Amino acid sequence: MNVVLDANALMMPFEYRLNLDLEIRRIVGEAHIFVPSCILGELKKLSKKRWEAKAALQLAKKYDIIEVKKLGDKGVLEAAKKLNAYVVTNDRALARILKKEGIKVLSMKQNHLVIEND
């Protein structure tokens, strides 16, 4: 199983004390976790203003980076399609787009990840 993380997913462990790896494993089993290359740039920009983004940038290095051509949400969508992956995000607008494309979304509810329903 493949899982793609967006920027806010990478900040969850620091904002909400969520163990991302354990939560992903709890829901989908063993998973190969990826970070789209565009997310690294997004986190670098955010890290100038938010300590969580700086920590998230370090966390991102733990996972495999998948090169994408597009930026932002479109880059996350591109990675998810390439990998046939779940996406972890709390971004409502991105979640709607992903679900329309048939991609399963994991989001945080009450300090746990859940699979979103349509």
Protein Blocks (a to p, Z undefined) as FASTA:
>chain_A
ZZdddfklmmmmmmnopafklmmmmmnopadddddfklmmmmmmmmmmmmklmmmmmmmm
mpccdddfbecjllmmmmmmmnopadddfbfklmmmmmmnopacdddeehiacdddZZ
